[in-house]
Amino acid sequence: MDSSPGKPESNRKIADILHDHGDDLSRVREIDHWAYFPSDEARAAFIANCKALGMTIARNMEPDEHSAQFGVMFFHVDAPNTRLMDDLTTRLIAFAQEVGGEYDGWETQILD
């Protein structure tokens, strides 16, 4: 079974963790995402797609001695229910792959 970041299995795993901590997944909060790319141009193309979905770009991460990748951290404010997250992460994975990048998953705070 594929448990890559953003796949339905991973989304359900995160939802289960939130639920196990008493979180009501219908409550709106910031949901953070990460993605990595081989070039600044690829990252820029991905960011344009994210902005079209209403995402907010939090910060870019530049290559350094630990990684040659061009990263981006972005977020949206919504309820992290599995239907929404499955649809959204499927799109983000496709956007990243179109430009040779990799979507690295999401996280959010637990609300009890």
Biopython code that builds the backbone (N, CA, C, O; Angstrom):
import numpy as np
from Bio.PDB.StructureBuilder import StructureBuilder

atoms = [
    (1, "MET", "N", (0.844, -1.177, 0.000)),
    (1, "MET", "CA", (0.000, 0.000, 0.000)),
    (1, "MET", "C", (0.885, 1.234, 0.000)),
    (1, "MET", "O", (1.850, 1.314, 0.760)),
    (2, "ASP", "N", (0.551, 2.208, -0.865)),
    (2, "ASP", "CA", (1.327, 3.429, -0.974)),
    (2, "ASP", "C", (0.916, 4.388, 0.132)),
    (2, "ASP", "O", (-0.259, 4.734, 0.256)),
    (3, "SER", "N", (1.885, 4.818, 0.937)),
    (3, "SER", "CA", (1.580, 5.782, 1.988)),
    (3, "SER", "C", (2.388, 7.054, 1.787)),
    (3, "SER", "O", (2.818, 7.685, 2.752)),
    (4, "SER", "N", (2.591, 7.423, 0.535)),
    (4, "SER", "CA", (3.313, 8.644, 0.212)),
    (4, "SER", "C", (2.563, 9.849, 0.758)),
    (4, "SER", "O", (1.341, 9.798, 0.900)),
    (5, "PRO", "N", (3.288, 10.957, 1.076)),
    (5, "PRO", "CA", (2.628, 12.149, 1.576)),
    (5, "PRO", "C", (1.508, 12.594, 0.640)),
    (5, "PRO", "O", (1.666, 12.621, -0.581)),
    (6, "GLY", "N", (0.376, 12.942, 1.243)),
    (6, "GLY", "CA", (-0.733, 13.445, 0.466)),
    (6, "GLY", "C", (-1.646, 12.382, -0.095)),
    (6, "GLY", "O", (-2.737, 12.705, -0.564)),
    (7, "LYS", "N", (-1.243, 11.128, -0.067)),
    (7, "LYS", "CA", (-2.098, 10.057, -0.538)),
    (7, "LYS", "C", (-3.228, 9.853, 0.475)),
    (7, "LYS", "O", (-3.061, 10.170, 1.653)),
    (8, "PRO", "N", (-4.374, 9.328, 0.034)),
    (8, "PRO", "CA", (-5.489, 9.136, 0.967)),
    (8, "PRO", "C", (-5.114, 8.402, 2.254)),
    (8, "PRO", "O", (-5.636, 8.732, 3.319)),
    (9, "GLU", "N", (-4.224, 7.419, 2.178)),
    (9, "GLU", "CA", (-3.820, 6.690, 3.380)),
    (9, "GLU", "C", (-3.127, 7.625, 4.375)),
    (9, "GLU", "O", (-3.357, 7.536, 5.581)),
    (10, "SER", "N", (-2.287, 8.511, 3.869)),
    (10, "SER", "CA", (-1.585, 9.459, 4.739)),
    (10, "SER", "C", (-2.554, 10.483, 5.312)),
    (10, "SER", "O", (-2.464, 10.841, 6.486)),
    (11, "ASN", "N", (-3.477, 10.951, 4.484)),
    (11, "ASN", "CA", (-4.468, 11.909, 4.966)),
    (11, "ASN", "C", (-5.318, 11.300, 6.076)),
    (11, "ASN", "O", (-5.602, 11.963, 7.074)),
    (12, "ARG", "N", (-5.724, 10.051, 5.912)),
    (12, "ARG", "CA", (-6.521, 9.380, 6.936)),
    (12, "ARG", "C", (-5.710, 9.174, 8.217)),
    (12, "ARG", "O", (-6.238, 9.269, 9.325)),
    (13, "LYS", "N", (-4.421, 8.890, 8.044)),
    (13, "LYS", "CA", (-3.547, 8.711, 9.209)),
    (13, "LYS", "C", (-3.502, 9.993, 10.042)),
    (13, "LYS", "O", (-3.621, 9.949, 11.267)),
    (14, "ILE", "N", (-3.330, 11.126, 9.375)),
    (14, "ILE", "CA", (-3.292, 12.410, 10.076)),
    (14, "ILE", "C", (-4.649, 12.686, 10.716)),
    (14, "ILE", "O", (-4.715, 13.106, 11.871)),
    (15, "ALA", "N", (-5.736, 12.452, 9.971)),
    (15, "ALA", "CA", (-7.078, 12.666, 10.511)),
    (15, "ALA", "C", (-7.317, 11.790, 11.739)),
    (15, "ALA", "O", (-7.918, 12.239, 12.715)),
    (16, "ASP", "N", (-6.852, 10.548, 11.693)),
    (16, "ASP", "CA", (-7.005, 9.648, 12.836)),
    (16, "ASP", "C", (-6.250, 10.159, 14.060)),
    (16, "ASP", "O", (-6.754, 10.087, 15.181)),
    (17, "ILE", "N", (-5.050, 10.673, 13.843)),
    (17, "ILE", "CA", (-4.264, 11.228, 14.953)),
    (17, "ILE", "C", (-4.995, 12.410, 15.570)),
    (17, "ILE", "O", (-5.104, 12.513, 16.792)),
    (18, "LEU", "N", (-5.502, 13.313, 14.708)),
    (18, "LEU", "CA", (-6.249, 14.458, 15.210)),
    (18, "LEU", "C", (-7.472, 13.998, 15.997)),
    (18, "LEU", "O", (-7.723, 14.487, 17.098)),
    (19, "HIS", "N", (-8.226, 13.068, 15.440)),
    (19, "HIS", "CA", (-9.432, 12.555, 16.090)),
    (19, "HIS", "C", (-9.097, 11.882, 17.419)),
    (19, "HIS", "O", (-9.806, 12.072, 18.407)),
    (20, "ASP", "N", (-8.018, 11.097, 17.447)),
    (20, "ASP", "CA", (-7.610, 10.411, 18.679)),
    (20, "ASP", "C", (-7.261, 11.386, 19.799)),
    (20, "ASP", "O", (-7.313, 11.030, 20.976)),
    (21, "HIS", "N", (-6.904, 12.618, 19.430)),
    (21, "HIS", "CA", (-6.592, 13.649, 20.421)),
    (21, "HIS", "C", (-7.805, 14.526, 20.721)),
    (21, "HIS", "O", (-7.673, 15.597, 21.314)),
    (22, "GLY", "N", (-8.987, 14.068, 20.309)),
    (22, "GLY", "CA", (-10.211, 14.791, 20.614)),
    (22, "GLY", "C", (-10.519, 15.937, 19.674)),
    (22, "GLY", "O", (-11.379, 16.767, 19.970)),
    (23, "ASP", "N", (-9.830, 15.996, 18.544)),
    (23, "ASP", "CA", (-10.039, 17.080, 17.586)),
    (23, "ASP", "C", (-11.333, 16.872, 16.810)),
    (23, "ASP", "O", (-11.658, 15.756, 16.401)),
    (24, "ASP", "N", (-12.063, 17.961, 16.614)),
    (24, "ASP", "CA", (-13.256, 17.970, 15.770)),
    (24, "ASP", "C", (-12.793, 18.431, 14.390)),
    (24, "ASP", "O", (-12.498, 19.609, 14.191)),
    (25, "LEU", "N", (-12.732, 17.508, 13.447)),
    (25, "LEU", "CA", (-12.180, 17.804, 12.121)),
    (25, "LEU", "C", (-13.022, 18.787, 11.311)),
    (25, "LEU", "O", (-12.631, 19.173, 10.209)),
    (26, "SER", "N", (-14.161, 19.191, 11.841)),
    (26, "SER", "CA", (-14.965, 20.192, 11.132)),
    (26, "SER", "C", (-14.579, 21.613, 11.525)),
    (26, "SER", "O", (-15.080, 22.574, 10.942)),
    (27, "ARG", "N", (-13.692, 21.756, 12.507)),
    (27, "ARG", "CA", (-13.252, 23.093, 12.940)),
    (27, "ARG", "C", (-12.181, 23.632, 12.002)),
    (27, "ARG", "O", (-11.222, 22.937, 11.666)),
    (28, "VAL", "N", (-12.358, 24.865, 11.592)),
    (28, "VAL", "CA", (-11.452, 25.535, 10.657)),
    (28, "VAL", "C", (-10.173, 25.950, 11.378)),
    (28, "VAL", "O", (-10.197, 26.422, 12.515)),
    (29, "ARG", "N", (-9.052, 25.755, 10.674)),
    (29, "ARG", "CA", (-7.741, 26.176, 11.196)),
    (29, "ARG", "C", (-6.745, 26.241, 10.040)),
    (29, "ARG", "O", (-7.058, 25.839, 8.920)),
    (30, "GLU", "N", (-5.537, 26.752, 10.321)),
    (30, "GLU", "CA", (-4.484, 26.809, 9.300)),
    (30, "GLU", "C", (-3.953, 25.400, 9.049)),
    (30, "GLU", "O", (-3.687, 24.641, 9.981)),
    (31, "ILE", "N", (-3.806, 25.073, 7.774)),
    (31, "ILE", "CA", (-3.242, 23.787, 7.366)),
    (31, "ILE", "C", (-2.001, 24.087, 6.536)),
    (31, "ILE", "O", (-2.089, 24.713, 5.480)),
    (32, "ASP", "N", (-0.851, 23.640, 7.016)),
    (32, "ASP", "CA", (0.439, 23.919, 6.378)),
    (32, "ASP", "C", (0.840, 22.786, 5.440)),
    (32, "ASP", "O", (0.596, 21.614, 5.725)),
    (33, "HIS", "N", (1.458, 23.149, 4.320)),
    (33, "HIS", "CA", (1.914, 22.196, 3.310)),
    (33, "HIS", "C", (3.349, 22.526, 2.898)),
    (33, "HIS", "O", (3.798, 23.662, 3.046)),
    (34, "TRP", "N", (4.069, 21.516, 2.375)),
    (34, "TRP", "CA", (5.422, 21.696, 1.856)),
    (34, "TRP", "C", (5.565, 21.002, 0.514)),
    (34, "TRP", "O", (4.932, 19.980, 0.248)),
    (35, "ALA", "N", (6.419, 21.586, -0.329)),
    (35, "ALA", "CA", (6.744, 20.957, -1.610)),
    (35, "ALA", "C", (8.168, 21.380, -1.983)),
    (35, "ALA", "O", (8.649, 22.426, -1.546)),
    (36, "TYR", "N", (8.840, 20.549, -2.804)),
    (36, "TYR", "CA", (10.240, 20.775, -3.174)),
    (36, "TYR", "C", (10.433, 20.568, -4.667)),
    (36, "TYR", "O", (9.780, 19.727, -5.285)),
    (37, "PHE", "N", (11.363, 21.366, -5.245)),
    (37, "PHE", "CA", (11.521, 21.415, -6.697)),
    (37, "PHE", "C", (12.992, 21.494, -7.101)),
    (37, "PHE", "O", (13.840, 21.932, -6.324)),
    (38, "PRO", "N", (13.281, 21.060, -8.339)),
    (38, "PRO", "CA", (14.664, 21.072, -8.815)),
    (38, "PRO", "C", (15.151, 22.456, -9.252)),
    (38, "PRO", "O", (16.353, 22.664, -9.413)),
    (39, "SER", "N", (14.222, 23.407, -9.446)),
    (39, "SER", "CA", (14.633, 24.748, -9.895)),
    (39, "SER", "C", (13.675, 25.802, -9.356)),
    (39, "SER", "O", (12.553, 25.501, -8.947)),
    (40, "ASP", "N", (14.142, 27.035, -9.367)),
    (40, "ASP", "CA", (13.310, 28.159, -8.958)),
    (40, "ASP", "C", (12.131, 28.321, -9.917)),
    (40, "ASP", "O", (11.034, 28.680, -9.489)),
    (41, "GLU", "N", (12.345, 28.060, -11.208)),
    (41, "GLU", "CA", (11.279, 28.176, -12.210)),
    (41, "GLU", "C", (10.167, 27.156, -11.955)),
    (41, "GLU", "O", (8.983, 27.477, -12.066)),
    (42, "ALA", "N", (10.555, 25.935, -11.617)),
    (42, "ALA", "CA", (9.567, 24.887, -11.313)),
    (42, "ALA", "C", (8.761, 25.286, -10.078)),
    (42, "ALA", "O", (7.538, 25.144, -10.052)),
    (43, "ARG", "N", (9.451, 25.781, -9.067)),
    (43, "ARG", "CA", (8.761, 26.225, -7.851)),
    (43, "ARG", "C", (7.790, 27.357, -8.164)),
    (43, "ARG", "O", (6.667, 27.366, -7.660)),
    (44, "ALA", "N", (8.209, 28.302, -8.984)),
    (44, "ALA", "CA", (7.350, 29.434, -9.345)),
    (44, "ALA", "C", (6.084, 28.967, -10.067)),
    (44, "ALA", "O", (5.000, 29.494, -9.817)),
    (45, "ALA", "N", (6.213, 27.994, -10.951)),
    (45, "ALA", "CA", (5.045, 27.456, -11.653)),
    (45, "ALA", "C", (4.088, 26.790, -10.667)),
    (45, "ALA", "O", (2.873, 26.959, -10.765)),
    (46, "PHE", "N", (4.634, 26.039, -9.728)),
    (46, "PHE", "CA", (3.818, 25.385, -8.702)),
    (46, "PHE", "C", (3.111, 26.429, -7.843)),
    (46, "PHE", "O", (1.920, 26.302, -7.558)),
    (47, "ILE", "N", (3.842, 27.455, -7.433)),
    (47, "ILE", "CA", (3.260, 28.513, -6.605)),
    (47, "ILE", "C", (2.096, 29.185, -7.326)),
    (47, "ILE", "O", (1.081, 29.495, -6.702)),
    (48, "ALA", "N", (2.228, 29.411, -8.617)),
    (48, "ALA", "CA", (1.135, 30.030, -9.384)),
    (48, "ALA", "C", (-0.127, 29.163, -9.298)),
    (48, "ALA", "O", (-1.228, 29.687, -9.128)),
    (49, "ASN", "N", (0.029, 27.850, -9.412)),
    (49, "ASN", "CA", (-1.114, 26.939, -9.288)),
    (49, "ASN", "C", (-1.705, 26.969, -7.879)),
    (49, "ASN", "O", (-2.924, 26.933, -7.711)),
    (50, "CYS", "N", (-0.848, 27.032, -6.881)),
    (50, "CYS", "CA", (-1.321, 27.086, -5.492)),
    (50, "CYS", "C", (-2.119, 28.362, -5.235)),
    (50, "CYS", "O", (-3.170, 28.328, -4.596)),
    (51, "LYS", "N", (-1.617, 29.469, -5.731)),
    (51, "LYS", "CA", (-2.328, 30.737, -5.550)),
    (51, "LYS", "C", (-3.686, 30.700, -6.242)),
    (51, "LYS", "O", (-4.655, 31.268, -5.737)),
    (52, "ALA", "N", (-3.763, 30.039, -7.392)),
    (52, "ALA", "CA", (-5.046, 29.904, -8.092)),
    (52, "ALA", "C", (-6.053, 29.106, -7.265)),
    (52, "ALA", "O", (-7.261, 29.274, -7.431)),
    (53, "LEU", "N", (-5.565, 28.238, -6.374)),
    (53, "LEU", "CA", (-6.433, 27.472, -5.475)),
    (53, "LEU", "C", (-6.753, 28.232, -4.191)),
    (53, "LEU", "O", (-7.497, 27.737, -3.345)),
    (54, "GLY", "N", (-6.193, 29.434, -4.043)),
    (54, "GLY", "CA", (-6.440, 30.227, -2.848)),
    (54, "GLY", "C", (-5.450, 30.005, -1.725)),
    (54, "GLY", "O", (-5.688, 30.434, -0.595)),
    (55, "MET", "N", (-4.338, 29.338, -2.019)),
    (55, "MET", "CA", (-3.299, 29.109, -1.008)),
    (55, "MET", "C", (-2.523, 30.397, -0.740)),
    (55, "MET", "O", (-2.430, 31.277, -1.595)),
    (56, "THR", "N", (-1.975, 30.482, 0.456)),
    (56, "THR", "CA", (-1.103, 31.592, 0.831)),
    (56, "THR", "C", (0.317, 31.053, 0.954)),
    (56, "THR", "O", (0.543, 30.031, 1.601)),
    (57, "ILE", "N", (1.262, 31.732, 0.341)),
    (57, "ILE", "CA", (2.665, 31.305, 0.415)),
    (57, "ILE", "C", (3.266, 31.875, 1.697)),
    (57, "ILE", "O", (3.269, 33.089, 1.904)),
    (58, "ALA", "N", (3.772, 31.000, 2.546)),
    (58, "ALA", "CA", (4.362, 31.423, 3.822)),
    (58, "ALA", "C", (5.841, 31.772, 3.651)),
    (58, "ALA", "O", (6.314, 32.794, 4.149)),
    (59, "ARG", "N", (6.561, 30.900, 2.936)),
    (59, "ARG", "CA", (7.988, 31.179, 2.714)),
    (59, "ARG", "C", (8.565, 30.236, 1.672)),
    (59, "ARG", "O", (8.086, 29.120, 1.467)),
    (60, "ASN", "N", (9.602, 30.723, 1.028)),
    (60, "ASN", "CA", (10.398, 29.901, 0.114)),
    (60, "ASN", "C", (11.644, 29.450, 0.851)),
    (60, "ASN", "O", (12.176, 30.169, 1.697)),
    (61, "MET", "N", (12.103, 28.254, 0.521)),
    (61, "MET", "CA", (13.329, 27.734, 1.088)),
    (61, "MET", "C", (14.322, 27.542, -0.049)),
    (61, "MET", "O", (14.028, 26.858, -1.030)),
    (62, "GLU", "N", (15.476, 28.138, 0.083)),
    (62, "GLU", "CA", (16.489, 28.090, -0.964)),
    (62, "GLU", "C", (17.439, 26.918, -0.741)),
    (62, "GLU", "O", (17.592, 26.447, 0.386)),
    (63, "PRO", "N", (18.074, 26.449, -1.806)),
    (63, "PRO", "CA", (19.063, 25.378, -1.646)),
    (63, "PRO", "C", (20.161, 25.814, -0.664)),
    (63, "PRO", "O", (20.523, 26.988, -0.588)),
    (64, "ASP", "N", (20.669, 24.842, 0.073)),
    (64, "ASP", "CA", (21.769, 25.112, 0.995)),
    (64, "ASP", "C", (22.640, 23.866, 1.097)),
    (64, "ASP", "O", (22.529, 22.958, 0.273)),
    (65, "GLU", "N", (23.497, 23.821, 2.099)),
    (65, "GLU", "CA", (24.418, 22.688, 2.218)),
    (65, "GLU", "C", (23.704, 21.382, 2.561)),
    (65, "GLU", "O", (24.288, 20.307, 2.431)),
    (66, "HIS", "N", (22.443, 21.467, 2.998)),
    (66, "HIS", "CA", (21.681, 20.269, 3.360)),
    (66, "HIS", "C", (20.787, 19.759, 2.238)),
    (66, "HIS", "O", (20.422, 18.584, 2.217)),
    (67, "SER", "N", (20.432, 20.642, 1.304)),
    (67, "SER", "CA", (19.514, 20.241, 0.234)),
    (67, "SER", "C", (19.712, 21.122, -0.992)),
    (67, "SER", "O", (19.907, 22.332, -0.877)),
    (68, "ALA", "N", (19.659, 20.500, -2.167)),
    (68, "ALA", "CA", (19.776, 21.241, -3.422)),
    (68, "ALA", "C", (18.408, 21.648, -3.956)),
    (68, "ALA", "O", (18.304, 22.215, -5.044)),
    (69, "GLN", "N", (17.364, 21.358, -3.189)),
    (69, "GLN", "CA", (15.992, 21.616, -3.627)),
    (69, "GLN", "C", (15.539, 23.042, -3.319)),
    (69, "GLN", "O", (16.020, 23.679, -2.382)),
    (70, "PHE", "N", (14.597, 23.527, -4.137)),
    (70, "PHE", "CA", (13.932, 24.798, -3.923)),
    (70, "PHE", "C", (12.590, 24.476, -3.277)),
    (70, "PHE", "O", (11.718, 23.892, -3.921)),
    (71, "GLY", "N", (12.416, 24.845, -2.022)),
    (71, "GLY", "CA", (11.208, 24.483, -1.302)),
    (71, "GLY", "C", (10.233, 25.627, -1.167)),
    (71, "GLY", "O", (10.577, 26.794, -1.356)),
    (72, "VAL", "N", (9.013, 25.266, -0.836)),
    (72, "VAL", "CA", (7.986, 26.263, -0.524)),
    (72, "VAL", "C", (7.101, 25.704, 0.575)),
    (72, "VAL", "O", (6.708, 24.538, 0.551)),
    (73, "MET", "N", (6.799, 26.560, 1.538)),
    (73, "MET", "CA", (5.830, 26.246, 2.578)),
    (73, "MET", "C", (4.638, 27.146, 2.311)),
    (73, "MET", "O", (4.792, 28.356, 2.142)),
    (74, "PHE", "N", (3.450, 26.557, 2.273)),
    (74, "PHE", "CA", (2.249, 27.327, 1.977)),
    (74, "PHE", "C", (1.109, 26.805, 2.838)),
    (74, "PHE", "O", (1.200, 25.722, 3.417)),
    (75, "PHE", "N", (0.037, 27.583, 2.917)),
    (75, "PHE", "CA", (-1.068, 27.165, 3.778)),
    (75, "PHE", "C", (-2.404, 27.662, 3.249)),
    (75, "PHE", "O", (-2.482, 28.520, 2.370)),
    (76, "HIS", "N", (-3.443, 27.087, 3.821)),
    (76, "HIS", "CA", (-4.802, 27.565, 3.611)),
    (76, "HIS", "C", (-5.533, 27.393, 4.939)),
    (76, "HIS", "O", (-5.082, 26.655, 5.815)),
    (77, "VAL", "N", (-6.642, 28.067, 5.077)),
    (77, "VAL", "CA", (-7.438, 27.972, 6.296)),
    (77, "VAL", "C", (-8.721, 27.238, 5.934)),
    (77, "VAL", "O", (-9.508, 27.697, 5.106)),
    (78, "ASP", "N", (-8.914, 26.090, 6.573)),
    (78, "ASP", "CA", (-10.066, 25.244, 6.273)),
    (78, "ASP", "C", (-10.188, 24.185, 7.356)),
    (78, "ASP", "O", (-9.378, 24.133, 8.282)),
    (79, "ALA", "N", (-11.196, 23.351, 7.235)),
    (79, "ALA", "CA", (-11.353, 22.203, 8.125)),
    (79, "ALA", "C", (-10.661, 21.005, 7.464)),
    (79, "ALA", "O", (-10.894, 20.737, 6.285)),
    (80, "PRO", "N", (-9.817, 20.284, 8.204)),
    (80, "PRO", "CA", (-9.029, 19.199, 7.594)),
    (80, "PRO", "C", (-9.776, 17.870, 7.465)),
    (80, "PRO", "O", (-9.241, 16.820, 7.821)),
    (81, "ASN", "N", (-11.004, 17.915, 6.958)),
    (81, "ASN", "CA", (-11.720, 16.651, 6.793)),
    (81, "ASN", "C", (-11.086, 15.859, 5.654)),
    (81, "ASN", "O", (-10.459, 16.436, 4.765)),
    (82, "THR", "N", (-11.245, 14.561, 5.682)),
    (82, "THR", "CA", (-10.528, 13.708, 4.729)),
    (82, "THR", "C", (-10.972, 13.914, 3.290)),
    (82, "THR", "O", (-10.146, 13.817, 2.382)),
    (83, "ARG", "N", (-12.238, 14.192, 3.050)),
    (83, "ARG", "CA", (-12.692, 14.410, 1.670)),
    (83, "ARG", "C", (-11.987, 15.624, 1.054)),
    (83, "ARG", "O", (-11.472, 15.550, -0.062)),
    (84, "LEU", "N", (-11.968, 16.729, 1.784)),
    (84, "LEU", "CA", (-11.289, 17.937, 1.302)),
    (84, "LEU", "C", (-9.803, 17.673, 1.092)),
    (84, "LEU", "O", (-9.248, 18.025, 0.051)),
    (85, "MET", "N", (-9.155, 17.050, 2.082)),
    (85, "MET", "CA", (-7.715, 16.858, 2.014)),
    (85, "MET", "C", (-7.340, 15.863, 0.918)),
    (85, "MET", "O", (-6.302, 16.028, 0.278)),
    (86, "ASP", "N", (-8.150, 14.845, 0.689)),
    (86, "ASP", "CA", (-7.866, 13.905, -0.402)),
    (86, "ASP", "C", (-7.915, 14.621, -1.748)),
    (86, "ASP", "O", (-7.026, 14.443, -2.582)),
    (87, "ASP", "N", (-8.949, 15.428, -1.961)),
    (87, "ASP", "CA", (-9.081, 16.164, -3.218)),
    (87, "ASP", "C", (-7.936, 17.159, -3.388)),
    (87, "ASP", "O", (-7.316, 17.230, -4.449)),
    (88, "LEU", "N", (-7.663, 17.920, -2.340)),
    (88, "LEU", "CA", (-6.630, 18.947, -2.419)),
    (88, "LEU", "C", (-5.241, 18.350, -2.626)),
    (88, "LEU", "O", (-4.493, 18.815, -3.485)),
    (89, "THR", "N", (-4.893, 17.339, -1.860)),
    (89, "THR", "CA", (-3.546, 16.789, -1.990)),
    (89, "THR", "C", (-3.351, 16.074, -3.323)),
    (89, "THR", "O", (-2.239, 16.047, -3.849)),
    (90, "THR", "N", (-4.411, 15.496, -3.875)),
    (90, "THR", "CA", (-4.311, 14.905, -5.216)),
    (90, "THR", "C", (-3.930, 15.981, -6.230)),
    (90, "THR", "O", (-3.090, 15.754, -7.100)),
    (91, "ARG", "N", (-4.545, 17.136, -6.114)),
    (91, "ARG", "CA", (-4.211, 18.258, -7.012)),
    (91, "ARG", "C", (-2.783, 18.748, -6.798)),
    (91, "ARG", "O", (-2.054, 18.998, -7.758)),
    (92, "LEU", "N", (-2.387, 18.882, -5.527)),
    (92, "LEU", "CA", (-1.042, 19.380, -5.230)),
    (92, "LEU", "C", (0.034, 18.413, -5.713)),
    (92, "LEU", "O", (1.071, 18.840, -6.221)),
    (93, "ILE", "N", (-0.206, 17.125, -5.558)),
    (93, "ILE", "CA", (0.743, 16.128, -6.061)),
    (93, "ILE", "C", (0.879, 16.271, -7.576)),
    (93, "ILE", "O", (1.990, 16.259, -8.106)),
    (94, "ALA", "N", (-0.247, 16.406, -8.268)),
    (94, "ALA", "CA", (-0.220, 16.544, -9.731)),
    (94, "ALA", "C", (0.501, 17.824, -10.142)),
    (94, "ALA", "O", (1.317, 17.806, -11.063)),
    (95, "PHE", "N", (0.208, 18.933, -9.467)),
    (95, "PHE", "CA", (0.885, 20.205, -9.785)),
    (95, "PHE", "C", (2.398, 20.063, -9.632)),
    (95, "PHE", "O", (3.161, 20.511, -10.488)),
    (96, "ALA", "N", (2.824, 19.435, -8.538)),
    (96, "ALA", "CA", (4.259, 19.276, -8.287)),
    (96, "ALA", "C", (4.900, 18.374, -9.338)),
    (96, "ALA", "O", (5.971, 18.690, -9.858)),
    (97, "GLN", "N", (4.255, 17.263, -9.651)),
    (97, "GLN", "CA", (4.816, 16.328, -10.629)),
    (97, "GLN", "C", (4.906, 16.934, -12.022)),
    (97, "GLN", "O", (5.826, 16.619, -12.777)),
    (98, "GLU", "N", (3.953, 17.806, -12.371)),
    (98, "GLU", "CA", (3.975, 18.457, -13.691)),
    (98, "GLU", "C", (5.262, 19.235, -13.937)),
    (98, "GLU", "O", (5.693, 19.379, -15.081)),
    (99, "VAL", "N", (5.876, 19.735, -12.872)),
    (99, "VAL", "CA", (7.089, 20.540, -13.018)),
    (99, "VAL", "C", (8.320, 19.842, -12.442)),
    (99, "VAL", "O", (9.344, 20.484, -12.207)),
    (100, "GLY", "N", (8.226, 18.533, -12.214)),
    (100, "GLY", "CA", (9.372, 17.758, -11.748)),
    (100, "GLY", "C", (9.644, 17.864, -10.266)),
    (100, "GLY", "O", (10.738, 17.533, -9.808)),
    (101, "GLY", "N", (8.652, 18.324, -9.501)),
    (101, "GLY", "CA", (8.827, 18.482, -8.068)),
    (101, "GLY", "C", (8.134, 17.393, -7.273)),
    (101, "GLY", "O", (7.636, 16.412, -7.826)),
    (102, "GLU", "N", (8.112, 17.589, -5.954)),
    (102, "GLU", "CA", (7.513, 16.616, -5.058)),
    (102, "GLU", "C", (6.737, 17.327, -3.962)),
    (102, "GLU", "O", (7.274, 18.178, -3.254)),
    (103, "TYR", "N", (5.472, 16.968, -3.832)),
    (103, "TYR", "CA", (4.649, 17.440, -2.719)),
    (103, "TYR", "C", (5.053, 16.625, -1.495)),
    (103, "TYR", "O", (5.148, 15.400, -1.575)),
    (104, "ASP", "N", (5.295, 17.291, -0.355)),
    (104, "ASP", "CA", (5.841, 16.598, 0.808)),
    (104, "ASP", "C", (4.860, 16.424, 1.958)),
    (104, "ASP", "O", (5.244, 15.924, 3.015)),
    (105, "GLY", "N", (3.610, 16.820, 1.782)),
    (105, "GLY", "CA", (2.618, 16.563, 2.812)),
    (105, "GLY", "C", (2.165, 17.801, 3.562)),
    (105, "GLY", "O", (2.551, 18.929, 3.256)),
    (106, "TRP", "N", (1.316, 17.539, 4.570)),
    (106, "TRP", "CA", (0.695, 18.618, 5.329)),
    (106, "TRP", "C", (0.620, 18.281, 6.807)),
    (106, "TRP", "O", (0.779, 17.133, 7.221)),
    (107, "GLU", "N", (0.369, 19.341, 7.599)),
    (107, "GLU", "CA", (0.155, 19.179, 9.031)),
    (107, "GLU", "C", (-0.694, 20.343, 9.520)),
    (107, "GLU", "O", (-0.833, 21.366, 8.850)),
    (108, "THR", "N", (-1.243, 20.157, 10.683)),
    (108, "THR", "CA", (-2.036, 21.209, 11.299)),
    (108, "THR", "C", (-1.998, 21.023, 12.804)),
    (108, "THR", "O", (-1.565, 19.983, 13.300)),
    (109, "GLN", "N", (-2.449, 22.033, 13.525)),
    (109, "GLN", "CA", (-2.479, 21.924, 14.982)),
    (109, "GLN", "C", (-3.726, 21.181, 15.422)),
    (109, "GLN", "O", (-4.747, 21.181, 14.734)),
    (110, "ILE", "N", (-3.623, 20.552, 16.577)),
    (110, "ILE", "CA", (-4.743, 19.836, 17.170)),
    (110, "ILE", "C", (-5.605, 20.856, 17.918)),
    (110, "ILE", "O", (-5.108, 21.621, 18.744)),
    (111, "LEU", "N", (-6.899, 20.850, 17.613)),
    (111, "LEU", "CA", (-7.850, 21.710, 18.325)),
    (111, "LEU", "C", (-8.756, 20.821, 19.158)),
    (111, "LEU", "O", (-9.422, 19.931, 18.630)),
    (112, "ASP", "N", (-8.777, 21.067, 20.470)),
    (112, "ASP", "CA", (-9.663, 20.245, 21.298)),
    (112, "ASP", "C", (-10.709, 21.092, 21.971)),
    (112, "ASP", "O", (-11.545, 20.570, 22.710)),
]
sb = StructureBuilder()
sb.init_structure("model")
sb.init_model(0)
sb.init_chain("A")
sb.init_seg("    ")
for serial, (resi, resn, name, xyz) in enumerate(atoms, 1):
    if name == "N":
        sb.init_residue(resn, " ", resi, " ")
    sb.init_atom(name, np.array(xyz, "f"), 0.0, 1.0, " ", f" {name:<3s}", serial, name[0])
structure = sb.get_structure()
